[in-house]
Amino acid sequence: MQRQLILAIVIALLTMSVAAQAPEVPVMLPEVIKIYPHDDGAFTQGLLWDSGFLYESTGLRGHSTLRRVEIETGRPLETVSLADELFAEGLERVGDTLIQLTWQAGLAFVYDFDTFEHLDTISYDGEGWGLCYDGRYLFMSDGSSYLSIRDPGSFELIFRGAVTYNGQILPASLLNELECVDDYIYANAWNTDYIFRIDKFTGDIVAVIDASSLLTEAEKAALDHGSVLNGIAYNPESMTFYVTGKKWPKIFEVVFVES
């Protein structure tokens, strides 16, 4: 019931006319380039691409991991398991390190990028959901309609601002996994098939991506409850995105095109 309610709110928000002069926000679709296998036991919370591999943070208490994944096979090459009481969330690379969020523990773990050695633990207030890095700042979601900007070295909070659609603040509990690409932040809208493209300077949603066609209806019906779209990674070499979901059997390499 909660999923239908949130989806109804999103649809209402995205279709309302808030002002006659408001610019139309384009709807985009993922055009599939290639399909790869994905571990259907991986509850994907964070995803990034780097140097030919996918790096994945998987959630659920007792099952949370950090993984280096071979993209062609979906096979984890290295895995670090978190303590059973922790629920892993967003993941990002900063320099020679990986930073992995947790949901409600208020802890971020810092690992060596190459060896996965645990280097440090950082404390923060509130929940951790998604994380991305634009080369200057970290952007973080926390289960609300706001994004936080943090210092990549100290993780200190610099600024927290609302994400808006034609001037309207989003409903809470929408912004999830994040990916920074140029002047934009791509954000999964939790419990929906939408991805928002957000202007990182203004917080405005400038495009809505409808990814509902990626899985077939039979594939969707076979998923566990809560196995929703989540996971966006960008490959700057091919200028394509890798998109998946929690416990999805596939990862899709896509480009986003206007419908």
C-alpha positions, 0 to 999 in steps of 0.5 A, a space after each residue: 500500500 505504501 508503494 502505491 501511495 508514494 507512486 501516486 504522489 509522484 505521478 500527481 506531482 510530475 503531471 500537475 501544472 503549477 503555473 502557466 509559464 512553467 517550462 515543460 520538464 521532458 520525459 526521457 526513456 532508457 534506450 538499452 545498449 546491452 544487458 548483463 547478468 546481475 546477482 539476484 541476491 544483491 539488494 543493490 543500494 549503491 553502484 558505481 563504474 570504474 576502470 572496467 568494473 562495477 563497485 556495488 554496495 548491497 543492503 539488508 541486515 546480515 547481508 550487507 556487502 561491498 563488492 567489486 563486480 565483473 560486469 560481463 558475468 555479474 560475478 563478485 571478484 572481491 567482497 567485504 561483509 559488514 557486521 550483521 546489525 548494519 544496513 549498507 547504503 550508498 557508495 562512492 569513490 573519492 581519490 584512492 578510497 571508497 566511501 560506503 554509507 549505512 542506513 540508520 547507524 550514522 556511520 560511513 566506512 572508508 576503504 582502500 580502493 584497490 585492496 578494500 582494506 578498512 581505513 576509517 569510520 566516519 560518523 554523521 547525523 541522520 540516515 544515509 541513502 545515496 552518495 555521489 562525487 562530482 570531483 569537488 563535493 560529495 552529494 548525499 541523500 538521506 530519505 528526504 526531499 533534500 540533498 546534502 553537500 559534504 566535504 570529501 575529505 572531512 565529510 563535514 556538512 556544507 549545505 543542505 537544500 531541497 530538490 524541486 519540480 517546477 518550484 514544488 518540493 518533492 514528497 519525503 522519502 523519494 531521493 535514493 541512489 545518486 550518480 553525479 554526471 557533469 552538471 547533473 545528479 541522477 537520483 532514483 525515486 525510491 519505490 518507483 520506476 523513475 530517475 530524476 535528473 537534477 541540476 546540481 546548482 539549483 536543485 531543480 528536476 530538469 528531466 524525468 526518466 521513466 525506466 518502467 520498461 526495463 524489466 518485463 511484466 513476468 520479471 517484475 512479478 517474480 521479484 521479492 517485495 521491495 526489489 525496486 529500481 535502484 542503482 545508477 552508474 555512469 561510464 564516461 568512456 562510453 557515455 552510457 549508464 548502467 542501471 539495475 535494481 534491488 535483487 534484479 537479475 539484470 543490469 542494463 547499459 543504456 543511454 537516456 533519450 527523450 520520449 
